[in-house]
Amino acid sequence: MLAGKPGRIFLPRIKIQIQLDCGGICAFPGCNRRVDPNDMTEDKIADGIEAGDCAHIYPKSTRMIRFDPTVNPKFIRSRKNGILLCVTHHRLIDNKKNMDKYTAVVLIEIRRAHVVRIAEKECAESKSTKKLKVNVYTCHGSGSFAKMILLPSGKCKVLVGSILLRDDERYSTRGSTRYLEAPYLARRRLETSDKIKVRDDGRKELLEDHEFESPTAAGEFIIGKPVNGYIVWKDSRGISLGDIIRESLVFP
């Protein structure tokens, strides 16, 4: 996968997730360059940020090395198939001369070790801080109002008392071409276990905290239709989660 080729790059929200997983640092062993796969600016360059890429471990194209027809296309597009690299090391792993050295298995292990190292570093920094501030993000509009926090694991937690929008028949009806399975299965599961109550106005209230794999999954659970979680969740200043993550990675 060559950086920037049309049809071969990750979606913007997936790129943010990969940046977050890798801590804004090139994952190649021993590199540790601070990199950004987005457009470079003078401020980034002045702060020591270099251009980087969200590289595919398994590529989409049959012409690229490491292509495997047995790999699920959903995995190919997912954050777990992405590894943040500086331009130099991205070219290195995609060079056909190195195809036997940098196999998918090797890159998966490089990514895993780097993500663990970043998580351990962040955990150590948190423990050294006497009082750790936890940012609460809100999602509201059209009658919904929910609160969410990000967890060290990369997941997120929607907090008790959050108000969900009414079921949208366009997305809640099984068999519909627009059926949104995951959030409505979560709603039904929590309803049957009495962890959601239906209010007099038809809206639903969460009776205990609930974890989700991503901000987008949490947002769709609250709103009941397809959303970008990195846009709908905002902090007390009204700044979106996506913008906050970009800012924290570029200016830590």
N, C-alpha and C positions, 0 to 999 in steps of 0.2 A: 504494500500500500504506500503510494507516494503521497506526501502531504499536499493538500489543497486541490487534488484532482476532483472534478465534478462527480457526484454520485458515490464518492468513496469516503466521505467524511461523516463523523458522528453528528447527530442532532445537537443543537446548542445546549439543551438541558443535560444531555448525556456528557458533553464535554465538561460542563461545570462539575458533574458528579465525579468524573475521572480526575479533574484538577483537585477536587476535595480529597479523594481517596489518596492521591499521591502527594498531597501537601504542597502543590506548586513547585515540586522539585523533580528534576530528571531522575527516573527510576533506575537508570543504568548503573550497575554496581561501581561505586567509587567516583561517580560524577558529581552529584549534589549541586548542579547548577540550578538556580532559580529560573524557571521558564514559564512562559505564557503562550498557549496555543491560539490566542485571539490576536486581533490587530495590535501591532506595537505602537506605542506613543512615546513622545519625548520624555514624559514623566516616568514611564516604565524603564526606559533605557537609562535615565539618570539614576534610578533607584537600583540599578544592577540587574534588571530583569532581561533575559535573553529570549529570543523567539524559540518556540517549542512546538511540538506536535502531539496530538492524541493519536497514537499509532494503533492500528488493528493488530491483534495477535493472530487471529484467523481473518484473512482478507475476504472481501466479497467477490473479487474478480478471479476467474479461473486462470488468468495470466500471471497472477502474483504468486510468489513463493509462500509456502505454508497453507495454500488453499486446500480445504478438506470438504468434499461434497457431503459428508455425513454430519457436519456441524449444523445445528439448528439456526436458521436465519435470524431468529429473535435473539439468540445469544450473540451472533455476529454484530448486531446493532446495539448490544447492551454495554453497560459500563464495565462489566467483568471482562469484556474482550478488548478493553482499551488500556493502554499504558502510556503515561506521560513521559516524553523523551525530548531531549534537546535535538536540534536539527542534525547534528553530527552523528549521534547515536541512532537516530531514526534511519538515516541513510545506511549506517553500518549493519543494522539487523535486517534491512530489506535488500542488501546487496546479495545477488545470486551466488557470489563466491563464498558467502557465509551461511548458505542455506542449511548446511549440515550442522553448523555450530549453534545457530540461533533458531532452533526448532520451536514449535508452539509450546511444547512441554517445558522447554528451558525458559521461555518468556513468561509463561504462567507462573513459574516458580520465582523468577526475578520480580514480577509484579507482587506476588504474595508476600515475599520477604520485605519488599520496600513498604508496602501498605502497613504491615505489622510494625515495622520500624518507626514509621510516621505516627501510628496510633500510640505506640509506647512512649514516644517523645512527647506527644501532646498530653498523655496521661501524667507523665512525670512533671510537666510544666504546670498542670492543673493542681497536682498535689503540693507543689511548692508555693502555690498561691493560697494565702490564709483564707480568703473569702472569694469563692468562685461565683462570678455573676452568670446566671442562666438567663439567656434572652428568651422572652416569650413572644411568639409571633401570632398574629391574628388573621383570620379570614372571615370577612363579613360582607353582606350585601344581599338584597332581596329577601331579608328575613332571617338569614343564617348569621350566626356569630360563634366562632370557634377559636380556641387557643391551642397552641402547639409549641413543644420544645424539641430541639434536636438532641439526640443521644450520642454518647461517645462511640457507639457501635456503628454510627452512620444512619441508623434508623431514626424515626421521629415518634413522638408521643402526643396524641390529641388528648387534651385534659378534660376531666369530668366537668359537666355543666355546659359543654359545647352544644350549640343548637344546630341541627341539620335541616336543610331544606326538605320540603315534602318530596316524595318520590315523583320523578318525572317519567311519565308513561312512555315517552319516546325512548328512554334508556333503561327503564326498569322492567320492561315486558320481555320475558324470555321468548326467543324466536324472532324478535324485531331485528331488522337489519342494523339498528343502532344500539342493540342491547349491550350494556356495559356490565360485564359479569362481575368483576372483582369487587367494586364498591357495594353492589347490591347484595352479593353473597355475604359480605361482611355485615351489612345492615340486618339481613335476615338472621344471621347467626347470633348477633347480639340481642336482637329482639326476642328470639326464642329462649335465650338464657337470662332474660329480664335485666339486661344491661343497657337497654334503651327504653325510654318510655315515650308514648305518643301524647303530646300536649293537646289541650282543648282546641287549639287553633290548627291542628294537623301537623305541626312541626314536631320534630323528634329531638329528645334531649339525651345526651350521653350520661349515664349514671356512674361511670368509672373511667379512669384513664385507659386508653387503648393504643397499642403500638402499630406502626405501619412501616413498610419497607422504604418508603420514600415520601417526600413532601407532596409529590403528585398523587400518589395513592391516597394520602390523607385528604388532600383537597377534593378529589373526586368522591370520596366517602362523604364529605360534608355537603358538597354542592349537588352531587347526584348527576353530573354530566362531565364530559371530558374537559379537563383544565390543565394548565401548566402550573405545577405546584411552586415553581420558583418565581412565579409572577403573583399568584393569588395570596400567598402568605407574606405578610409585611410586619415590620417592627413598629414600635410606638411612634416613630417619625414618619411612617408611611412609606418607607423604603423597602422594596421587594427583597425577598430572600436571595434571589439570584444576584442582584446588585451588591448585596452585603457580602456574599461569598466571593465575588470577583474582587471587591475592594480588599478583603482580608487576605486574599492570596497574593495580590500585587503589592499591597502595603501592609505587611504583617506588623 
